[in-house]
Amino acid sequence: MGRPVVIAHKHNLVEQHIQDFTLHYSFQKLLLLQEPLLVVGAFYLLFAVVIIYVRLDFSITKDEVSESRMRVAGLVEQVQNVLDKRSALYQSYEDAVDKFKASKDSGAFAANRKKVDADHKSLTEQLKAFQGKLKQEGTDVAEKVAELQKLDAQYREQVTLGITYAEKLIAGKVNKKDYLDINSSNTAKKEEIYQKMETIMATL
């Protein structure tokens, strides 16, 4: 490699032979790219080696603390997704009750409630499973999930109470004024419980 050198040989030369001459030769154009390609390839290989080196784990023992943190982070993300879905179900209960009071269709209300109850039970069981896994990791998040489960049970009690009085209202067993007073108190308790749940969820 490098600059090509051309050497011309001739015998029996005298001063009269000294004159300018033109040398013609053929050169492949592809060879012009040879050196730039070698430089690019060298840098590419260097970067590839560095990337592989950085990503490989050469430690003899596993970092249990880091792995545990990663597992906990993944579980927390799943817990938050389930909690968001369960929070949406609270509004589904409210919508079902409002629709029942407007239509007075007990059959449709029973069907709606059954579906929401089934979804709520499924999500609560999922949270229970995640709680067990978090407890195995020894993180305090498991205790927070347990507290959320308790608050959810309290919220459900208030929802059930609200449904009971809505049914009594439709059946004429309670007058509208008394129902409004009870419903106002019921709504305030649900909001208080929900705020506690929001506070805990924000610390996950």
Phi and psi in degrees as GROMACS dihedral restraints (atoms count N, CA, C in turn):
[ dihedral_restraints ]
;  ai    aj    ak    al  type     phi  dphi    fc
    3     4     5     6     1   110.4    20    10
    4     5     6     7     1  -168.5    20    10
    6     7     8     9     1   -74.5    20    10
    7     8     9    10     1   127.5    20    10
    9    10    11    12     1   -70.0    20    10
   10    11    12    13     1   142.4    20    10
   12    13    14    15     1  -117.5    20    10
   13    14    15    16     1   130.0    20    10
   15    16    17    18     1  -111.2    20    10
   16    17    18    19     1   125.3    20    10
   18    19    20    21     1  -115.6    20    10
   19    20    21    22     1   123.5    20    10
   21    22    23    24     1  -106.2    20    10
   22    23    24    25     1   136.2    20    10
   24    25    26    27     1  -115.9    20    10
   25    26    27    28     1   139.1    20    10
   27    28    29    30     1  -153.8    20    10
   28    29    30    31     1   137.8    20    10
   30    31    32    33     1  -100.8    20    10
   31    32    33    34     1   157.5    20    10
   33    34    35    36     1    58.0    20    10
   34    35    36    37     1    46.8    20    10
   36    37    38    39     1   -90.2    20    10
   37    38    39    40     1   142.2    20    10
   39    40    41    42     1  -125.3    20    10
   40    41    42    43     1   176.3    20    10
   42    43    44    45     1   -61.5    20    10
   43    44    45    46     1   -30.6    20    10
   45    46    47    48     1   -67.4    20    10
   46    47    48    49     1   -17.8    20    10
   48    49    50    51     1   -80.7    20    10
   49    50    51    52     1    -9.9    20    10
   51    52    53    54     1   -72.4    20    10
   52    53    54    55     1   114.9    20    10
   54    55    56    57     1  -164.7    20    10
   55    56    57    58     1   161.5    20    10
   57    58    59    60     1   -69.1    20    10
   58    59    60    61     1   146.8    20    10
   60    61    62    63     1  -143.0    20    10
   61    62    63    64     1   161.0    20    10
   63    64    65    66     1  -113.2    20    10
   64    65    66    67     1   131.1    20    10
   66    67    68    69     1  -107.0    20    10
   67    68    69    70     1   126.8    20    10
   69    70    71    72     1  -111.2    20    10
   70    71    72    73     1   137.9    20    10
   72    73    74    75     1  -151.2    20    10
   73    74    75    76     1   159.2    20    10
   75    76    77    78     1  -101.4    20    10
   76    77    78    79     1   139.4    20    10
   78    79    80    81     1  -136.7    20    10
   79    80    81    82     1   129.0    20    10
   81    82    83    84     1   -70.9    20    10
   82    83    84    85     1   127.7    20    10
   84    85    86    87     1   -64.6    20    10
   85    86    87    88     1   -27.9    20    10
   87    88    89    90     1   -63.4    20    10
   88    89    90    91     1   -29.8    20    10
   90    91    92    93     1   -68.8    20    10
   91    92    93    94     1   -17.0    20    10
   93    94    95    96     1   -65.1    20    10
   94    95    96    97     1   -26.4    20    10
   96    97    98    99     1   -89.8    20    10
   97    98    99   100     1    -4.7    20    10
   99   100   101   102     1   -61.8    20    10
  100   101   102   103     1   -51.2    20    10
  102   103   104   105     1   -66.9    20    10
  103   104   105   106     1   -46.7    20    10
  105   106   107   108     1   -58.6    20    10
  106   107   108   109     1   -39.4    20    10
  108   109   110   111     1   -66.9    20    10
  109   110   111   112     1   -35.7    20    10
  111   112   113   114     1   -64.8    20    10
  112   113   114   115     1   -39.1    20    10
  114   115   116   117     1   -66.7    20    10
  115   116   117   118     1   -45.9    20    10
  117   118   119   120     1   -61.6    20    10
  118   119   120   121     1   -43.8    20    10
  120   121   122   123     1   -62.7    20    10
  121   122   123   124     1   -38.4    20    10
  123   124   125   126     1   -64.3    20    10
  124   125   126   127     1   -44.7    20    10
  126   127   128   129     1   -65.7    20    10
  127   128   129   130     1   -40.1    20    10
  129   130   131   132     1   -60.6    20    10
  130   131   132   133     1   -45.4    20    10
  132   133   134   135     1   -63.4    20    10
  133   134   135   136     1   -39.9    20    10
  135   136   137   138     1   -62.5    20    10
  136   137   138   139     1   -47.7    20    10
  138   139   140   141     1   -63.2    20    10
  139   140   141   142     1   -39.5    20    10
  141   142   143   144     1   -62.9    20    10
  142   143   144   145     1   -42.5    20    10
  144   145   146   147     1   -63.7    20    10
  145   146   147   148     1   -41.8    20    10
  147   148   149   150     1   -64.0    20    10
  148   149   150   151     1   -44.3    20    10
  150   151   152   153     1   -61.1    20    10
  151   152   153   154     1   -45.6    20    10
  153   154   155   156     1   -63.6    20    10
  154   155   156   157     1   -41.8    20    10
  156   157   158   159     1   -63.1    20    10
  157   158   159   160     1   -41.6    20    10
  159   160   161   162     1   -67.1    20    10
  160   161   162   163     1   -37.6    20    10
  162   163   164   165     1   -79.4    20    10
  163   164   165   166     1   -25.0    20    10
  165   166   167   168     1   -75.8    20    10
  166   167   168   169     1   144.3    20    10
  168   169   170   171     1  -104.3    20    10
  169   170   171   172     1   109.0    20    10
  171   172   173   174     1   -96.8    20    10
  172   173   174   175     1     5.6    20    10
  174   175   176   177     1   -71.3    20    10
  175   176   177   178     1   144.3    20    10
  177   178   179   180     1   -76.1    20    10
  178   179   180   181     1   -40.3    20    10
  180   181   182   183     1  -107.7    20    10
  181   182   183   184     1   153.3    20    10
  183   184   185   186     1   -78.3    20    10
  184   185   186   187     1   147.9    20    10
  186   187   188   189     1   -88.8    20    10
  187   188   189   190     1    91.9    20    10
  189   190   191   192     1   -62.4    20    10
  190   191   192   193     1   -35.0    20    10
  192   193   194   195     1   -64.9    20    10
  193   194   195   196     1   -46.4    20    10
  195   196   197   198     1   -65.4    20    10
  196   197   198   199     1   -42.0    20    10
  198   199   200   201     1   -64.1    20    10
  199   200   201   202     1   -38.4    20    10
  201   202   203   204     1   -65.0    20    10
  202   203   204   205     1   -41.5    20    10
  204   205   206   207     1   -62.3    20    10
  205   206   207   208     1   -40.0    20    10
  207   208   209   210     1   -65.5    20    10
  208   209   210   211     1   -40.9    20    10
  210   211   212   213     1   -65.0    20    10
  211   212   213   214     1   -42.5    20    10
  213   214   215   216     1   -63.4    20    10
  214   215   216   217     1   -42.1    20    10
  216   217   218   219     1   -61.0    20    10
  217   218   219   220     1   -41.6    20    10
  219   220   221   222     1   -65.5    20    10
  220   221   222   223     1   -40.7    20    10
  222   223   224   225     1   -66.8    20    10
  223   224   225   226     1   -39.7    20    10
  225   226   227   228     1   -62.5    20    10
  226   227   228   229     1   -41.1    20    10
  228   229   230   231     1   -61.5    20    10
  229   230   231   232     1   -41.9    20    10
  231   232   233   234     1   -67.2    20    10
  232   233   234   235     1   -38.3    20    10
  234   235   236   237     1   -62.3    20    10
  235   236   237   238     1   -43.5    20    10
  237   238   239   240     1   -63.6    20    10
  238   239   240   241     1   -38.0    20    10
  240   241   242   243     1   -63.4    20    10
  241   242   243   244     1   -42.8    20    10
  243   244   245   246     1   -67.1    20    10
  244   245   246   247     1   -40.4    20    10
  246   247   248   249     1   -63.1    20    10
  247   248   249   250     1   -39.0    20    10
  249   250   251   252     1   -62.5    20    10
  250   251   252   253     1   -41.5    20    10
  252   253   254   255     1   -66.3    20    10
  253   254   255   256     1   -39.9    20    10
  255   256   257   258     1   -69.4    20    10
  256   257   258   259     1   -34.6    20    10
  258   259   260   261     1   -63.3    20    10
  259   260   261   262     1   -36.5    20    10
  261   262   263   264     1   -65.0    20    10
  262   263   264   265     1   -30.2    20    10
  264   265   266   267     1   -67.6    20    10
  265   266   267   268     1   -29.2    20    10
  267   268   269   270     1   -59.0    20    10
  268   269   270   271     1   -41.5    20    10
  270   271   272   273     1   -68.6    20    10
  271   272   273   274     1   -31.9    20    10
  273   274   275   276     1   -63.6    20    10
  274   275   276   277     1   -36.8    20    10
  276   277   278   279     1   -62.0    20    10
  277   278   279   280     1   -46.3    20    10
  279   280   281   282     1   -61.2    20    10
  280   281   282   283     1   -43.4    20    10
  282   283   284   285     1   -64.1    20    10
  283   284   285   286     1   -39.9    20    10
  285   286   287   288     1   -64.6    20    10
  286   287   288   289     1   -40.0    20    10
  288   289   290   291     1   -67.4    20    10
  289   290   291   292     1   -43.9    20    10
  291   292   293   294     1   -61.3    20    10
  292   293   294   295     1   -42.4    20    10
  294   295   296   297     1   -65.7    20    10
  295   296   297   298     1   -36.6    20    10
  297   298   299   300     1   -65.3    20    10
  298   299   300   301     1   -42.2    20    10
  300   301   302   303     1   -66.8    20    10
  301   302   303   304     1   -30.9    20    10
  303   304   305   306     1   -79.7    20    10
  304   305   306   307     1   -40.9    20    10
  306   307   308   309     1   -94.8    20    10
  307   308   309   310     1   -24.3    20    10
  309   310   311   312     1    59.7    20    10
  310   311   312   313     1    24.5    20    10
  312   313   314   315     1   -92.6    20    10
  313   314   315   316     1    96.0    20    10
  315   316   317   318     1   -67.2    20    10
  316   317   318   319     1   -31.4    20    10
  318   319   320   321     1   -65.7    20    10
  319   320   321   322     1   -47.6    20    10
  321   322   323   324     1   -64.9    20    10
  322   323   324   325     1   -38.5    20    10
  324   325   326   327     1   -64.2    20    10
  325   326   327   328     1   -42.7    20    10
  327   328   329   330     1   -61.5    20    10
  328   329   330   331     1   -39.6    20    10
  330   331   332   333     1   -66.7    20    10
  331   332   333   334     1   -43.7    20    10
  333   334   335   336     1   -63.2    20    10
  334   335   336   337     1   -44.0    20    10
  336   337   338   339     1   -64.5    20    10
  337   338   339   340     1   -40.0    20    10
  339   340   341   342     1   -61.1    20    10
  340   341   342   343     1   -41.4    20    10
  342   343   344   345     1   -66.2    20    10
  343   344   345   346     1   -45.4    20    10
  345   346   347   348     1   -65.1    20    10
  346   347   348   349     1   -39.7    20    10
  348   349   350   351     1   -61.1    20    10
  349   350   351   352     1   -41.5    20    10
  351   352   353   354     1   -65.6    20    10
  352   353   354   355     1   -42.8    20    10
  354   355   356   357     1   -64.3    20    10
  355   356   357   358     1   -41.7    20    10
  357   358   359   360     1   -63.8    20    10
  358   359   360   361     1   -42.9    20    10
  360   361   362   363     1   -62.5    20    10
  361   362   363   364     1   -41.7    20    10
  363   364   365   366     1   -62.6    20    10
  364   365   366   367     1   -45.4    20    10
  366   367   368   369     1   -67.0    20    10
  367   368   369   370     1   -37.9    20    10
  369   370   371   372     1   -65.6    20    10
  370   371   372   373     1   -37.6    20    10
  372   373   374   375     1   -67.9    20    10
  373   374   375   376     1   -36.8    20    10
  375   376   377   378     1   -62.1    20    10
  376   377   378   379     1   -43.4    20    10
  378   379   380   381     1   -63.8    20    10
  379   380   381   382     1   -36.6    20    10
  381   382   383   384     1   -63.4    20    10
  382   383   384   385     1   -40.1    20    10
  384   385   386   387     1   -66.0    20    10
  385   386   387   388     1   -43.6    20    10
  387   388   389   390     1   -64.2    20    10
  388   389   390   391     1   -36.5    20    10
  390   391   392   393     1   -60.6    20    10
  391   392   393   394     1   -43.0    20    10
  393   394   395   396     1   -62.3    20    10
  394   395   396   397     1   -41.5    20    10
  396   397   398   399     1   -66.8    20    10
  397   398   399   400     1   -39.4    20    10
  399   400   401   402     1   -66.3    20    10
  400   401   402   403     1   -35.3    20    10
  402   403   404   405     1   -64.9    20    10
  403   404   405   406     1   -36.8    20    10
  405   406   407   408     1   -64.8    20    10
  406   407   408   409     1   -30.2    20    10
  408   409   410   411     1   -79.2    20    10
  409   410   411   412     1    -8.4    20    10
  411   412   413   414     1    71.9    20    10
  412   413   414   415     1    30.8    20    10
  414   415   416   417     1  -103.4    20    10
  415   416   417   418     1   151.4    20    10
  417   418   419   420     1   -74.2    20    10
  418   419   420   421     1    -6.3    20    10
  420   421   422   423     1   -62.5    20    10
  421   422   423   424     1   -31.2    20    10
  423   424   425   426     1   -61.2    20    10
  424   425   426   427     1   -38.9    20    10
  426   427   428   429     1   -67.1    20    10
  427   428   429   430     1   -36.7    20    10
  429   430   431   432     1   -67.1    20    10
  430   431   432   433     1   -39.7    20    10
  432   433   434   435     1   -64.5    20    10
  433   434   435   436     1   -39.2    20    10
  435   436   437   438     1   -61.8    20    10
  436   437   438   439     1   -40.9    20    10
  438   439   440   441     1   -65.7    20    10
  439   440   441   442     1   -38.0    20    10
  441   442   443   444     1   -64.1    20    10
  442   443   444   445     1   -36.5    20    10
  444   445   446   447     1   -64.6    20    10
  445   446   447   448     1   -40.2    20    10
  447   448   449   450     1   -64.8    20    10
  448   449   450   451     1   -44.0    20    10
  450   451   452   453     1   -65.5    20    10
  451   452   453   454     1   -35.4    20    10
  453   454   455   456     1   -64.0    20    10
  454   455   456   457     1   -39.4    20    10
  456   457   458   459     1   -62.7    20    10
  457   458   459   460     1   -40.2    20    10
  459   460   461   462     1   -65.4    20    10
  460   461   462   463     1   -40.2    20    10
  462   463   464   465     1   -63.8    20    10
  463   464   465   466     1   -42.0    20    10
  465   466   467   468     1   -61.6    20    10
  466   467   468   469     1   -37.2    20    10
  468   469   470   471     1   -60.2    20    10
  469   470   471   472     1   -42.0    20    10
  471   472   473   474     1   -68.9    20    10
  472   473   474   475     1   -37.0    20    10
  474   475   476   477     1   -62.9    20    10
  475   476   477   478     1   -45.6    20    10
  477   478   479   480     1   -62.0    20    10
  478   479   480   481     1   -40.3    20    10
  480   481   482   483     1   -62.7    20    10
  481   482   483   484     1   -42.8    20    10
  483   484   485   486     1   -63.0    20    10
  484   485   486   487     1   -39.2    20    10
  486   487   488   489     1   -66.0    20    10
  487   488   489   490     1   -41.5    20    10
  489   490   491   492     1   -59.7    20    10
  490   491   492   493     1   -45.2    20    10
  492   493   494   495     1   -73.6    20    10
  493   494   495   496     1   -27.9    20    10
  495   496   497   498     1   -66.8    20    10
  496   497   498   499     1   -40.4    20    10
  498   499   500   501     1   -66.0    20    10
  499   500   501   502     1   -38.1    20    10
  501   502   503   504     1   -65.6    20    10
  502   503   504   505     1   -36.9    20    10
  504   505   506   507     1   -63.0    20    10
  505   506   507   508     1   -46.1    20    10
  507   508   509   510     1   -65.4    20    10
  508   509   510   511     1   -34.7    20    10
  510   511   512   513     1   -80.4    20    10
  511   512   513   514     1    -5.7    20    10
  513   514   515   516     1    79.2    20    10
  514   515   516   517     1    17.3    20    10
  516   517   518   519     1   -87.1    20    10
  517   518   519   520     1   -10.3    20    10
  519   520   521   522     1  -142.7    20    10
  520   521   522   523     1   139.9    20    10
  522   523   524   525     1   -78.8    20    10
  523   524   525   526     1   164.4    20    10
  525   526   527   528     1   -64.1    20    10
  526   527   528   529     1   -38.4    20    10
  528   529   530   531     1   -62.9    20    10
  529   530   531   532     1   -48.1    20    10
  531   532   533   534     1   -62.8    20    10
  532   533   534   535     1   -38.9    20    10
  534   535   536   537     1   -63.0    20    10
  535   536   537   538     1   -43.1    20    10
  537   538   539   540     1   -62.7    20    10
  538   539   540   541     1   -39.2    20    10
  540   541   542   543     1   -64.9    20    10
  541   542   543   544     1   -46.1    20    10
  543   544   545   546     1   -64.7    20    10
  544   545   546   547     1   -42.4    20    10
  546   547   548   549     1   -65.2    20    10
  547   548   549   550     1   -36.0    20    10
  549   550   551   552     1   -64.6    20    10
  550   551   552   553     1   -44.3    20    10
  552   553   554   555     1   -65.1    20    10
  553   554   555   556     1   -41.1    20    10
  555   556   557   558     1   -62.2    20    10
  556   557   558   559     1   -43.3    20    10
  558   559   560   561     1   -64.4    20    10
  559   560   561   562     1   -40.1    20    10
  561   562   563   564     1   -63.2    20    10
  562   563   564   565     1   -41.7    20    10
  564   565   566   567     1   -66.0    20    10
  565   566   567   568     1   -40.3    20    10
  567   568   569   570     1   -64.4    20    10
  568   569   570   571     1   -40.7    20    10
  570   571   572   573     1   -64.7    20    10
  571   572   573   574     1   -38.9    20    10
  573   574   575   576     1   -63.5    20    10
  574   575   576   577     1   -44.8    20    10
  576   577   578   579     1   -64.9    20    10
  577   578   579   580     1   -42.2    20    10
  579   580   581   582     1   -64.5    20    10
  580   581   582   583     1   -37.5    20    10
  582   583   584   585     1   -63.4    20    10
  583   584   585   586     1   -39.5    20    10
  585   586   587   588     1   -62.6    20    10
  586   587   588   589     1   -40.7    20    10
  588   589   590   591     1   -65.3    20    10
  589   590   591   592     1   -40.8    20    10
  591   592   593   594     1   -61.8    20    10
  592   593   594   595     1   -39.9    20    10
  594   595   596   597     1   -63.3    20    10
  595   596   597   598     1   -44.1    20    10
  597   598   599   600     1   -68.3    20    10
  598   599   600   601     1   -41.8    20    10
  600   601   602   603     1   -60.4    20    10
  601   602   603   604     1   -32.8    20    10
  603   604   605   606     1   -69.6    20    10
  604   605   606   607     1   -18.7    20    10
  606   607   608   609     1   -98.1    20    10
  607   608   609   610     1     0.6    20    10
